[in-house]
Amino acid sequence: MPIKQQSKKALRQNIKRAKRNLNVRDDIKTLMKKIRKAVDAKQDKAKIEAMLKDVQKKLDKAAQKKIFKKNTVARKLSRLAKYYRKGGKIIKKEEEPKK
């Protein structure tokens, strides 16, 4: 446990920020799952595109606040958009034969 006053305050701030960051991560994760389910269920394209826009906005905001790294955000958005364009097909890279 911290002894000094400023250390105690820093610990309180870290706990508060960690909770906030976890909430943001969970929110983004659930939205991405909803989009995947909507694509698989062949729902209305306008609705899915609106959800994609919302996820993009939240991911970009999370990257600004350093909750996610910017390359992670770009990768997640790219994979989600590709999933939407392919119509929900599972995307796997072809495995190269081992030498």
WOWOPE-V820527 format. One record per residue. N is the residue number from 1. RES is the residue in one small letter. NEAR is the number of other ideal C-beta (glycine too) atoms within 10 Angstrom. D_LAST is the distance of its C-alpha to the last C-alpha in whole Angstrom. Layout:
# WOWOPE-V820527
n:N res:RES near:NEAR d_last:D_LAST
n:N res:RES near:NEAR d_last:D_LAST
This chain:
# WOWOPE-V820527
n:1 res:m near:5 d_last:53
n:2 res:p near:11 d_last:54
n:3 res:i near:6 d_last:57
n:4 res:k near:8 d_last:58
n:5 res:q near:8 d_last:60
n:6 res:q near:8 d_last:57
n:7 res:s near:11 d_last:54
n:8 res:k near:12 d_last:55
n:9 res:k near:11 d_last:56
n:10 res:a near:12 d_last:52
n:11 res:l near:12 d_last:51
n:12 res:r near:11 d_last:53
n:13 res:q near:10 d_last:51
n:14 res:n near:10 d_last:48
n:15 res:i near:10 d_last:48
n:16 res:k near:10 d_last:50
n:17 res:r near:12 d_last:47
n:18 res:a near:10 d_last:45
n:19 res:k near:10 d_last:46
n:20 res:r near:12 d_last:47
n:21 res:n near:15 d_last:43
n:22 res:l near:11 d_last:42
n:23 res:n near:11 d_last:45
n:24 res:v near:17 d_last:43
n:25 res:r near:13 d_last:40
n:26 res:d near:10 d_last:41
n:27 res:d near:13 d_last:43
n:28 res:i near:20 d_last:40
n:29 res:k near:11 d_last:38
n:30 res:t near:10 d_last:40
n:31 res:l near:17 d_last:41
n:32 res:m near:20 d_last:37
n:33 res:k near:10 d_last:37
n:34 res:k near:15 d_last:40
n:35 res:i near:22 d_last:39
n:36 res:r near:15 d_last:36
n:37 res:k near:11 d_last:38
n:38 res:a near:18 d_last:41
n:39 res:v near:21 d_last:38
n:40 res:d near:12 d_last:37
n:41 res:a near:9 d_last:41
n:42 res:k near:10 d_last:41
n:43 res:q near:14 d_last:44
n:44 res:d near:9 d_last:46
n:45 res:k near:11 d_last:44
n:46 res:a near:8 d_last:47
n:47 res:k near:11 d_last:47
n:48 res:i near:18 d_last:43
n:49 res:e near:12 d_last:43
n:50 res:a near:11 d_last:46
n:51 res:m near:19 d_last:44
n:52 res:l near:19 d_last:41
n:53 res:k near:10 d_last:43
n:54 res:d near:14 d_last:44
n:55 res:v near:20 d_last:41
n:56 res:q near:15 d_last:40
n:57 res:k near:10 d_last:43
n:58 res:k near:17 d_last:43
n:59 res:l near:23 d_last:39
n:60 res:d near:15 d_last:41
n:61 res:k near:14 d_last:44
n:62 res:a near:21 d_last:41
n:63 res:a near:17 d_last:39
n:64 res:q near:11 d_last:43
n:65 res:k near:12 d_last:43
n:66 res:k near:9 d_last:40
n:67 res:i near:20 d_last:39
n:68 res:f near:21 d_last:36
n:69 res:k near:11 d_last:34
n:70 res:k near:13 d_last:35
n:71 res:n near:9 d_last:31
n:72 res:t near:13 d_last:31
n:73 res:v near:20 d_last:34
n:74 res:a near:14 d_last:32
n:75 res:r near:12 d_last:29
n:76 res:k near:18 d_last:31
n:77 res:l near:17 d_last:34
n:78 res:s near:10 d_last:31
n:79 res:r near:12 d_last:29
n:80 res:l near:20 d_last:33
n:81 res:a near:14 d_last:34
n:82 res:k near:11 d_last:31
n:83 res:y near:18 d_last:31
n:84 res:y near:18 d_last:35
n:85 res:r near:10 d_last:34
n:86 res:k near:11 d_last:32
n:87 res:g near:9 d_last:35
n:88 res:g near:15 d_last:33
n:89 res:k near:11 d_last:30
n:90 res:i near:6 d_last:27
n:91 res:i near:9 d_last:24
n:92 res:k near:6 d_last:21
n:93 res:k near:5 d_last:18
n:94 res:e near:4 d_last:15
n:95 res:e near:6 d_last:12
n:96 res:e near:6 d_last:9
n:97 res:p near:4 d_last:6
n:98 res:k near:4 d_last:4
n:99 res:k near:3 d_last:0
